Amino acid sequence: MKYLRVGLPFVVVFTCVLNGFLAYSDSNNMAVVAYITALFGWIAIAHDEYLTYQRNKRIENVSDTIA
């Protein structure tokens, strides 16, 4: 489940980039703007999930060495 929380936002970011490129090549400017907006939001979510994953991993490693 941890990997899904980290991996899924990165997959969505990749999909936003790909769809944004395809919309740009099709000259659909409104879709390009929508994908850019979604991309920034999903980058923020992916970054937050990655930092949370790293923090939880660090806490688990510290608690394993204490016990």
N, C-alpha and C positions, 0 to 999 in steps of 0.2 A: 504494500500500500504506500510505503514511503516513496518508492521509485515512481509510482503513478502520480503522486502529488508534484514531483519534480519533473518527470518526463512529459506529462500531458501539456503543461504550459509551453514547453519548448517545441512540441509538435505543432501546437496552435500557432506559435510565432512563425515557424517555418511555413505553415499553410498560408498565413496572412501575407508573408513575403511573396510566395509563389502566386497567390491569387492577385495580389497587387501588381505584380509584373505582368500577368496575363491581362488584367484590366487595362493597364497602361498600353500594352501592345495593341489592344482592341480600341484604343482612344475613348475609353469610358472614364471620363474625368471624375464624375461623382463617385464611382466605385473606388477609384484610386484614393480619393480623399477619405472615404470610409475605411478602407483597409489600412491606411496610414494611421488613422485615429485608433483603430482596433489594435494595430501593431504596437503602438506606444503603451496602451493599456495592458496588453498581454506581456510585454517586456517587463513592465513594473511587477506584474503578478509572478512571472517566472523568476525574477530576481529575488523577490521576497520569499518565495517558496524555497529557492536554493539556499538562501541565507538561513532560513528556519531549519532546513535539513542539516546544514553544516553545524548549526548550534546544537541541535538535538544529538547529532552524532558525537560531537565533542563532549557533551554532558554524559552520554552513555559510556564513552571511553574513560572518563574520569571516575564515574561511579563503579566501573568494573575494576579499576586498579585499587580503589579504596576497599572494596569488599573482599 
